[in-house]
Amino acid sequence: MPVNFYAILASTFVTLLVGFVWYSSKVFGTIWMKETGISKGKAKQINVLKVITLTSIYSFMLAFIMPSLVIHQMGVLGVFDGNVENASYLEFMSVHGDAFRTFKHGALHGFISGLYIALPITAINGLFEQKSWKYILINAGYWIVSMTIMGAIICGWQ
């Protein structure tokens, strides 16, 4: 099997860890709060359990789909309808095996995924919400960094 379930599980928590740093007052938190119009008092009113639980669920969903974005062998497996016992698939894997299964290659594909998926989605939402480019780039940057790390973990951890 080309995907390590523990890699998916570990990458699920990347968004929480990156968010903890990214949105801290020492990085982009103060600017982000100003751009959203959220005060420190209002920020303290969030339901932390709800936010962490839902963030974990949504992050797992993202981590679950990341292998198809960062692992080349997933595309090949799809050609054979997921049948890892198929003789042609086994032959392909015996020749190419774990080619491009590195943390570096996964980071590259994770970065590209963030740039071409997360940035456009975040920008489109921000434009319709009439948010500033600071807001858009802070949020898109968070997703690009998160997806880069997730891609590295999922592709490199075998």
Helices and strands as residue ranges (DSSP letters): H 5-12, H 14-22, H 29-36, H 40-43, H 48-70, H 72-79, H 87-96, H 103-113, I 114-118, H 119-128, H 133-156
